[in-house]
Amino acid sequence: MKTLKGDNIYIRALEPNDLEFVYAIENDQSIWEVSNTHTPYSRFLVKQYLENAHQDIYEAKQLRLAICQDQDFPALGLIDLFDFDPKNNRAGVGIVIQGNENRRQNIGSEALGLLIEYAFCNLNLHQLYANIGTENEASKALFTKFGFEMIGVKKDWTFVNGKYKDEAIFQLVNTKF
């Protein structure tokens, strides 16, 4: 897959040398709430996932890309298209930036802009959606910046730390591309 390049970052396909990065992200319990993860992943399982990451989005129904900032290739985050539905031309979007020092640096914003353009122009998707906890102000601000609109709230949707939390669904319909 061609690398998608912005002014300060680029997003690229996953590589075998992303094993430790993906392993760290998948096992970071502080983000399990947003990734809907419940159990740790072994290096073996992450390695198997990376070995199959070459699958086409039409086959795998998802596309996970690494977000990188400089030319020495290490990833700063991941951005995904998931639940890809080619019949109805839609997919979900998820993004995670590792480490507080990398957040609020416009890395996620630039990556999301690149992914939206790719999804609408290259995959010809009609719409994208994101599931965001109603308390996650940073994610809500990021997605609304790109025109995503909150279209509903799923009450008591996620069970986190002994209590239920609401989750909003945000949608962006392709009217520009």
Legacy VTK file of the C-alpha trace (Angstrom):
# vtk DataFile Version 3.0
C-alpha trace
ASCII
DATASET POLYDATA
POINTS 177 float
0.000 0.000 0.000
1.199 3.487 -0.795
2.261 5.568 2.185
-0.122 8.411 2.985
1.888 11.534 3.754
0.874 14.747 5.419
2.880 17.809 6.414
4.245 16.377 9.674
3.295 12.698 9.736
2.626 9.790 7.466
0.527 6.682 7.879
1.747 3.383 6.566
0.932 -0.307 6.489
2.049 -2.350 9.470
5.432 -4.024 9.257
6.878 -7.045 11.096
9.144 -4.704 13.087
6.019 -3.081 14.600
5.624 -6.160 16.832
6.751 -4.528 20.091
4.792 -1.333 19.417
1.524 -3.127 18.636
2.119 -5.475 21.578
2.535 -2.457 23.902
-0.618 -0.745 22.550
-2.767 -3.881 22.789
-1.616 -4.521 26.372
-1.931 -0.937 27.635
-4.820 -1.320 30.079
-5.314 2.456 30.239
-6.744 2.375 26.700
-8.695 -0.879 26.894
-11.825 1.152 27.517
-11.607 2.805 24.091
-10.324 -0.254 22.246
-12.931 -2.620 23.694
-10.157 -4.965 24.815
-10.696 -7.255 27.791
-7.661 -9.506 27.933
-3.946 -9.165 27.238
-2.466 -10.266 23.929
0.634 -12.449 23.665
3.538 -11.577 21.406
2.700 -14.773 19.528
-0.839 -13.555 18.727
0.379 -10.074 17.740
3.028 -11.667 15.509
0.343 -13.791 13.827
-1.801 -10.679 13.360
1.119 -8.817 11.740
1.812 -11.768 9.457
-1.750 -11.435 8.151
-1.848 -7.616 8.114
-1.125 -7.689 4.377
-4.701 -8.836 3.700
-6.767 -6.511 1.572
-9.455 -4.513 3.393
-12.081 -6.319 1.318
-10.837 -9.636 2.691
-10.022 -8.688 6.292
-12.864 -6.136 6.705
-10.403 -3.877 8.508
-7.299 -1.825 7.840
-4.866 -0.896 10.600
-2.169 1.645 9.802
0.798 2.931 11.782
1.100 6.669 12.391
4.721 7.832 12.034
6.411 11.196 12.368
9.947 10.933 11.082
11.939 8.974 8.566
13.333 6.359 10.948
9.991 4.575 10.759
8.864 4.001 14.386
5.147 4.249 15.040
3.585 6.816 17.373
0.053 5.488 17.093
-2.412 3.407 15.155
-5.419 4.375 13.073
-7.978 1.833 11.930
-10.845 1.307 9.592
-12.932 -1.508 11.099
-16.259 -3.192 10.417
-15.672 -2.376 6.749
-18.954 -2.868 4.889
-18.365 -2.703 1.113
-22.040 -3.295 0.304
-23.125 -0.173 2.169
-19.824 1.678 1.649
-19.076 2.438 5.301
-16.540 1.707 8.020
-15.790 2.566 11.606
-12.735 4.630 12.519
-10.531 4.252 15.571
-7.330 6.021 16.553
-4.870 5.756 19.414
-1.709 7.762 20.001
0.773 6.187 22.404
2.186 8.243 25.248
0.991 11.519 26.711
3.967 13.322 25.165
2.597 12.556 21.683
-0.974 13.600 22.393
-2.249 17.128 21.659
0.488 17.564 19.039
-1.932 17.435 16.060
-0.612 13.966 15.218
-4.056 12.391 15.529
-5.681 15.250 13.676
-3.365 14.992 10.716
-3.683 11.182 10.649
-7.477 11.344 10.765
-7.524 13.854 7.902
-5.335 11.562 5.790
-7.489 8.536 6.586
-10.736 10.332 5.760
-9.368 11.400 2.383
-8.120 7.871 1.694
-11.439 6.285 2.737
-13.533 8.646 0.628
-11.263 9.018 -2.415
-9.575 5.620 -2.692
-12.118 3.282 -1.117
-15.124 5.327 -2.289
-16.811 5.045 1.091
-20.042 6.913 1.625
-19.715 7.237 5.382
-17.464 6.763 8.371
-18.464 6.438 11.996
-16.764 6.498 15.379
-17.871 5.182 18.756
-16.718 7.594 21.474
-17.302 7.517 25.204
-19.393 10.542 26.141
-16.735 11.561 28.683
-13.906 11.524 26.107
-13.779 15.234 25.289
-10.504 15.035 23.337
-11.850 12.416 20.915
-15.162 14.208 20.507
-13.288 17.427 19.652
-11.019 15.613 17.178
-13.847 13.975 15.251
-16.166 16.997 15.232
-13.275 19.076 13.860
-13.596 16.963 10.698
-17.367 17.269 10.466
-18.415 14.118 12.299
-21.806 14.676 13.918
-23.102 12.957 17.014
-26.158 11.032 15.867
-27.020 9.192 19.057
-26.009 7.967 22.478
-25.943 4.328 23.504
-26.920 4.384 27.187
-24.970 2.242 29.670
-23.081 0.781 26.714
-19.707 -0.075 28.251
-18.927 -1.555 31.652
-15.725 0.024 32.941
-14.269 -0.140 36.439
-17.500 -1.366 37.961
-19.891 1.074 36.319
-21.731 1.523 33.053
-20.840 4.384 30.741
-22.616 5.935 27.792
-21.091 5.829 24.321
-21.914 8.244 21.513
-21.888 7.399 17.836
-20.496 10.021 15.480
-21.012 9.884 11.723
-19.433 11.597 8.734
-21.282 11.285 5.428
-19.191 11.769 2.306
-20.562 14.852 0.548
-17.238 16.342 -0.610
-15.418 13.608 -2.486
LINES 1 178
177 0 1 2 3 4 5 6 7 8 9 10 11 12 13 14 15 16 17 18 19 20 21 22 23 24 25 26 27 28 29 30 31 32 33 34 35 36 37 38 39 40 41 42 43 44 45 46 47 48 49 50 51 52 53 54 55 56 57 58 59 60 61 62 63 64 65 66 67 68 69 70 71 72 73 74 75 76 77 78 79 80 81 82 83 84 85 86 87 88 89 90 91 92 93 94 95 96 97 98 99 100 101 102 103 104 105 106 107 108 109 110 111 112 113 114 115 116 117 118 119 120 121 122 123 124 125 126 127 128 129 130 131 132 133 134 135 136 137 138 139 140 141 142 143 144 145 146 147 148 149 150 151 152 153 154 155 156 157 158 159 160 161 162 163 164 165 166 167 168 169 170 171 172 173 174 175 176
